[in-house]
Amino acid sequence: MNTIKRYAGIIWIILGPIAIHYLLQTAGSEIAKKPGLDTQIQWGVFITVFYPIAIGFILFGLYALEGNYDHIPEVSSELTDYESKPL
């Protein structure tokens, strides 16, 4: 299962830039179709909201690839103190 999680991490890392590219490409084409302030504001909001989500895809994938999700605690006694772990 941990191997599947790591391969899924690669998929998430690839999906992030693809989502950003598709978002910017769609915004450009929609603004070109209907150049107006309302369209620019609408796509500006979309980009502002979804760009950090796509960055989160990349970070999630990096964490999965590094193995940070190999063991998920089931009870609170398995939780570790994150302040004592070196980054």
SELUM-53559 format. One record per residue: residue number from 1; x, y, z of N, C-alpha, C in turn; chain. Coordinates in steps of 0.05 Angstrom, whole numbers. Example, Ala and Ser with C-alpha at 12.3 -4.5 7.8 and 13.67 -1.06 7.14 Angstrom:
// residues 2
(1 (264 -114 156) (246 -90 156) (264 -66 156) 'A');
(2 (257 -45 142) (273 -21 143) (258 1 157) 'A');
// end
This chain:
// residues 87
(1 (16 -24 0) (0 0 0) (17 25 0) 'A');
(2 (40 24 14) (58 47 15) (69 53 -13) 'A');
(3 (74 32 -29) (84 36 -56) (63 51 -73) 'A');
(4 (38 43 -69) (16 56 -84) (14 85 -76) 'A');
(5 (17 91 -51) (17 119 -41) (39 135 -54) 'A');
(6 (62 123 -57) (85 138 -69) (80 143 -99) 'A');
(7 (70 123 -113) (63 126 -141) (41 147 -145) 'A');
(8 (22 147 -126) (1 167 -127) (13 195 -123) 'A');
(9 (34 197 -107) (47 222 -102) (59 233 -128) 'A');
(10 (70 216 -145) (80 224 -171) (57 235 -188) 'A');
(11 (35 222 -187) (11 231 -202) (2 258 -193) 'A');
(12 (2 263 -167) (-7 289 -156) (13 311 -164) 'A');
(13 (39 304 -164) (59 324 -172) (56 332 -201) 'A');
(14 (49 313 -218) (44 318 -246) (18 333 -250) 'A');
(15 (-2 326 -235) (-28 338 -238) (-29 368 -231) 'A');
(16 (-12 377 -212) (-11 405 -204) (-4 424 -227) 'A');
(17 (19 420 -240) (25 438 -263) (6 435 -286) 'A');
(18 (-5 411 -291) (-25 408 -312) (-50 425 -306) 'A');
(19 (-58 424 -280) (-82 440 -272) (-77 470 -276) 'A');
(20 (-53 479 -268) (-46 507 -271) (-45 515 -300) 'A');
(21 (-33 499 -317) (-32 504 -345) (-60 506 -358) 'A');
(22 (-77 486 -351) (-104 486 -362) (-120 510 -353) 'A');
(23 (-116 517 -328) (-130 540 -317) (-122 566 -331) 'A');
(24 (-97 570 -334) (-87 594 -348) (-95 594 -378) 'A');
(25 (-93 571 -390) (-101 569 -419) (-131 575 -422) 'A');
(26 (-147 564 -405) (-176 569 -407) (-182 598 -401) 'A');
(27 (-170 609 -381) (-174 638 -375) (-167 655 -398) 'A');
(28 (-144 650 -411) (-136 666 -434) (-155 664 -457) 'A');
(29 (-164 640 -463) (-183 637 -485) (-210 649 -479) 'A');
(30 (-219 647 -455) (-245 659 -448) (-244 690 -447) 'A');
(31 (-222 700 -438) (-219 730 -438) (-216 740 -467) 'A');
(32 (-203 724 -484) (-201 732 -512) (-228 731 -527) 'A');
(33 (-245 712 -519) (-272 710 -532) (-289 734 -524) 'A');
(34 (-289 741 -499) (-306 762 -489) (-289 781 -472) 'A');
(35 (-275 800 -486) (-258 818 -470) (-275 839 -456) 'A');
(36 (-277 836 -431) (-292 856 -415) (-283 854 -387) 'A');
(37 (-289 875 -372) (-280 876 -344) (-292 854 -328) 'A');
(38 (-318 847 -333) (-331 826 -317) (-317 799 -322) 'A');
(39 (-309 793 -346) (-296 768 -352) (-268 767 -339) 'A');
(40 (-254 789 -340) (-228 791 -328) (-229 787 -298) 'A');
(41 (-248 800 -286) (-252 797 -257) (-259 768 -250) 'A');
(42 (-277 756 -265) (-286 729 -259) (-262 709 -261) 'A');
(43 (-246 711 -282) (-224 693 -285) (-201 700 -266) 'A');
(44 (-199 725 -258) (-180 733 -238) (-186 719 -211) 'A');
(45 (-211 718 -205) (-220 705 -180) (-215 675 -182) 'A');
(46 (-222 663 -205) (-217 634 -209) (-188 628 -205) 'A');
(47 (-170 643 -217) (-142 638 -215) (-132 642 -187) 'A');
(48 (-142 663 -174) (-134 668 -146) (-142 645 -127) 'A');
(49 (-165 633 -132) (-174 612 -115) (-161 585 -122) 'A');
(50 (-159 578 -147) (-150 552 -155) (-120 549 -157) 'A');
(51 (-105 570 -160) (-76 568 -162) (-64 556 -136) 'A');
(52 (-72 566 -112) (-62 553 -88) (-70 524 -84) 'A');
(53 (-94 517 -95) (-103 490 -93) (-84 472 -110) 'A');
(54 (-77 482 -134) (-59 466 -151) (-31 464 -138) 'A');
(55 (-22 485 -124) (3 484 -110) (1 463 -87) 'A');
(56 (-22 461 -75) (-27 441 -54) (-25 413 -66) 'A');
(57 (-35 409 -91) (-32 383 -103) (-2 375 -105) 'A');
(58 (14 394 -113) (43 388 -115) (55 382 -88) 'A');
(59 (48 398 -68) (59 392 -41) (49 365 -30) 'A');
(60 (24 359 -34) (13 334 -25) (28 311 -39) 'A');
(61 (33 314 -64) (48 293 -79) (77 290 -68) 'A');
(62 (90 313 -62) (117 312 -52) (117 297 -25) 'A');
(63 (98 303 -8) (97 290 18) (92 260 15) 'A');
(64 (75 253 -3) (69 225 -8) (94 211 -19) 'A');
(65 (108 224 -37) (132 212 -49) (154 209 -28) 'A');
(66 (156 227 -9) (176 225 12) (169 204 32) 'A');
(67 (145 195 33) (137 174 52) (125 184 77) 'A');
(68 (116 209 77) (104 220 102) (77 208 108) 'A');
(69 (65 195 89) (39 183 94) (41 152 96) 'A');
(70 (65 142 100) (68 113 102) (54 101 127) 'A');
(71 (55 115 149) (42 106 173) (23 128 182) 'A');
(72 (-3 122 181) (-23 141 190) (-32 131 218) 'A');
(73 (-29 148 239) (-37 140 266) (-67 134 267) 'A');
(74 (-73 113 282) (-101 105 286) (-111 113 313) 'A');
(75 (-94 116 332) (-102 125 359) (-83 148 367) 'A');
(76 (-92 165 385) (-77 188 392) (-50 182 405) 'A');
(77 (-47 158 417) (-21 151 430) (1 147 409) 'A');
(78 (-7 143 383) (13 139 362) (23 166 350) 'A');
(79 (11 188 358) (19 214 348) (46 221 359) 'A');
(80 (63 233 342) (90 241 350) (90 271 354) 'A');
(81 (111 279 369) (115 308 373) (130 319 350) 'A');
(82 (117 335 333) (129 345 309) (151 366 314) 'A');
(83 (151 378 338) (172 398 344) (199 384 348) 'A');
(84 (199 360 356) (225 346 361) (236 334 335) 'A');
(85 (220 332 314) (230 320 289) (245 341 273) 'A');
(86 (269 334 263) (283 354 246) (270 355 218) 'A');
(87 (271 378 206) (259 381 180) (279 372 160) 'A');
// end
